[in-house]
């Protein structure tokens, strides 16, 4: 790990232990990064050091994933949102920009809905309002519902590869596969079921945080129609479109991703100072 990254493990007040890695000035604007399904903090390894020092970028591993604690229950989006806010509490952070990828973006929505005073801004990458009627998610569930340990590496490799429309270094992809294999079969099931059983469509109008929707035009999981729902229902939400990217923008175009998020944060900071 680079000397520019600070790593530590925090025990939350609910007893859960989560690994954290951060970059940037500890006094800078905090950015909490929420990874996707079966990923870990390492999902954001390609972008952490690309943020300017004016952003305190914090990536952590959510419950059940990677090296985080793996309790028997608590894998709904509301549970994961509660964990994220508990982490902010332990870090002494009142408000942060919350950025989530895929599953993490759904958790980020939940934080913005349930804890609006904690959210200075919202970044939704590869996001969706609900999974009902999504053929790709339904197909994934038909595979996952029969899982037993250990998870087959070929499946994890195919799953992670399916999120890409542009090539990334093979070693990096293998790292993400390694992280997926740390997620037990029961959590592949519970976390996906938690997403499938939730629907934020009616609640999106409650979000008051400035919101940036980031979407790759080649996303094979969540189509443009999902983005249109987010843009229509979240007041003032803006779209950042990546013409060549798939579902995992921050892996495929890490420099632009970091630049766009940093610019979004800077714009929020400037407008708040002006106010």
Secondary structure, DSSP 8 states (H G I E B T S, - for coil): --TT-EEEEEE-TTS-EEEEEEES-TTSEEEEEE--TT--GGGGHHHHTTS-TTEEEEEE--TTSTTS---SS--SHHHHHHHHHHHHHHHT-S-EEEEEETHHHHHHHHHHHH-GGGEEEEEEES--SB-TT-HHHHHHHHHHTT--SS--HHHHHHHHHTT-SS---HHHHHHHHHHHTTS-HHHHHHHHHHHHT-B-GGGGGG--S-EEEEEETT-SSS-HHHHHHHHHHSTT-EEEEESS--S-HHHHSHHHHHHHHHHHHHHHHHHHHH-
